[in-house]
């Protein structure tokens, strides 16, 4: 599986968490509500990465991509300012 793809604007979008820039995790609510006091920092980080979706913003057009935790489905969202009126 590739760690990057091309946005509709033509910019290259990195989806590997360790590539750095503009990549975040969308943490599921059940992870936030969980008692995490007994989990080591390393185990917590590993669990968060495994159970979270990746969120990345295109540097070219600011389109937001949500990449499901299994690395499969990618949803994209255009910034409202760029969306046509009435959509």
N, C-alpha and C positions, 0 to 999 in steps of 0.2 A: 504494500500500500504506500502510495506517495505521501510525503509530508508537506506537499504544497499543491496548489491548483491555481488556475487563472480565473480571475474575477471577470464579470461581463465587461468591465471597463478596460480589460487587458492587463491589469496589474497582477503581479504574482503575489499570492496570499500564502503565507506560511501557517501551517496548522500544528506544527510540532511545538509543544509547550516549552521545550528547552531552546527554541530558536529566539525566544525573547520578546520582541517588540509587539505591543498591541494584543497580546494573547492573555485571556483570563479564563477562569473556571466558573461555570454556572453551577453552584452547589445546591443539591436537592434539599428541600426543607427538612426532611427527616434527619439529615446529617447535622443540621443546625440545632434541632431539638434534642438530639442525643446527648447523654451524659458522657463527656469526653475526658473527664478528669483522670480516668484510669488508663488512658492510651498514651503511649510515648509520642513525642513529636514526630519522629520518623514514621511510625505506624499510622498516625493521624494523617500526615501528608500523603502517604501511599493510598490510604483509604479514600481521601478526598479526590485524588486524581482518578482513581478507578471508578468512582461513583458519580463523577461530575461530567457534564458536557463542556466542550471547549467553545469559547466565544472569541472571535477575532474580528477586527475591523480592517477593512481594505484601506491601504494608505492612499490609493488613487482616487476613490470616490466616496469613502466613508461608509460603504455598504457594510452591514453587520451580518456575520455568519455564525450560526449555531451548529456545531458539529456534535452529533449524538455520541454518548459515551462509548458506544461500541465501535466508533470510528466510521460508521456507515453514512447515514442520512445527513445531508447538509441543508439547512434552511437559510435563506438569505432575506434580509430586510433592507429596503432602501431608506435613506434619510427622508423625513417628511418634506423637507424643502425641495428635494429633487423629484418628488412624486407628482404626477399630473393632477390637476384640480379634479376633485370628485372621486379620487380612488381611495 
